[in-house]
Amino acid sequence: MQRRSDERKGDLRNASVLEVIVAIIIVLVILLHSNNLKFGDQIDNLVEKIDLLTETNVALKQRVSTLEKSELVLKKEANELREKIAFYESILEAENGALAIIEKLESENIQLTEVNKKLKEKIEILEDQLQLALEKLKADGKGGIDKPFCRLPVLDSSIKQTHKWLGQVSWSTNGIEFIVDPKLEKAMALMIPGVKELELGSPLSNGDFTTAARLAFTHSKRQDPECRYNVIIKVGPDDPASFILLVEKYFYKRVI
């Protein structure tokens, strides 16, 4: 019995020692794992620091490049300023000196002021004359951009958008002749104010022509959009210049 009891005690002691060893191993494993985790964290931190330093290094290189370019620009500006200073110093050291140069410039400025004053007066006079001329042209229906030609009752509808001749005007010793253009439907053309008087009254005196032509001119101004009647002036070698001037006062023209 005693022997068996001793064996059991020995087994218990061996089991206790084994448990202690296992426990020590477990503790060592835990410590080792903990150290591995800490080491891994340290590696991650180190990698982050390396990345940060790399980015900082790139930024610093870009900054250095920018500063180098700025330095080149500043050096260039400094050289230009030195050249200007040298130029001004050479002027100041000239025989006449700065004072003489200033006096000369002031004298020239006074002369230029007088010239500008005279030019301004001439410009004002010309502007007044131009304004009067424009007002006269406007009163005669010729001011500004040319008006489009008035649409006419043509016989051929295909040329309605392009045909612009109301008629032909000529001069003779008997008076002014007006003939309605043959491409127009004559009956409808005669309904245009003044055209009937021009066609049937030919040859007309200057006064009669003026009265009839003014009717056509007034009618063209009232159109929407405003337009002008066009005529062909047939000119002979003995025709007076006043004849053309009279016609173009009321019509746009082409001289043949």
Secondary structure as the mmCIF struct_conf table of DSSP 4:
data_model
#
loop_
_struct_conf.conf_type_id
_struct_conf.id
_struct_conf.beg_label_comp_id
_struct_conf.beg_label_asym_id
_struct_conf.beg_label_seq_id
_struct_conf.end_label_comp_id
_struct_conf.end_label_asym_id
_struct_conf.end_label_seq_id
HELX_RH_AL_P HELX_RH_AL_P1 GLN A 2 LEU A 92
TURN_TY1_P TURN_TY1_P1 GLU A 93 GLU A 93
BEND BEND1 ALA A 94 ASN A 96
HELX_RH_AL_P HELX_RH_AL_P2 GLY A 97 ALA A 139
TURN_TY1_P TURN_TY1_P2 ASP A 140 GLY A 141
BEND BEND2 GLY A 143 ILE A 145
HELX_LH_PP_P HELX_LH_PP_P1 ASP A 146 PRO A 148
STRN STRN1 PHE A 149 PHE A 149
HELX_LH_PP_P HELX_LH_PP_P2 CYS A 150 ARG A 151
STRN STRN2 VAL A 154 VAL A 154
BEND BEND3 LEU A 155 ASP A 156
HELX_RH_3T_P HELX_RH_3T_P1 SER A 157 ILE A 159
TURN_TY1_P TURN_TY1_P3 LYS A 160 THR A 162
STRN STRN3 TRP A 165 SER A 172
TURN_TY1_P TURN_TY1_P4 THR A 173 ASN A 174
STRN STRN4 GLY A 175 VAL A 180
TURN_TY1_P TURN_TY1_P5 PRO A 182 LYS A 183
STRN STRN5 LEU A 184 LEU A 184
HELX_RH_AL_P HELX_RH_AL_P3 LYS A 186 ALA A 189
TURN_TY1_P TURN_TY1_P6 LEU A 190 MET A 191
BEND BEND4 ILE A 192 ILE A 192
TURN_TY1_P TURN_TY1_P7 PRO A 193 GLY A 194
HELX_RH_AL_P HELX_RH_AL_P4 VAL A 195 LEU A 200
TURN_TY1_P TURN_TY1_P8 GLY A 201 GLY A 201
BEND BEND5 PRO A 203 PRO A 203
STRN STRN6 LEU A 204 LEU A 204
HELX_RH_AL_P HELX_RH_AL_P5 ASN A 206 LYS A 221
TURN_TY1_P TURN_TY1_P9 ARG A 222 ARG A 222
BEND BEND6 GLN A 223 PRO A 225
STRN STRN7 ARG A 228 ARG A 228
STRN STRN8 ASN A 230 LYS A 234
TURN_TY1_P TURN_TY1_P10 PRO A 237 ASP A 238
HELX_RH_AL_P HELX_RH_AL_P6 ALA A 241 GLU A 248
TURN_TY1_P TURN_TY1_P11 LYS A 249 TYR A 250
BEND BEND7 PHE A 251 PHE A 251
STRN STRN9 TYR A 252 VAL A 255
#
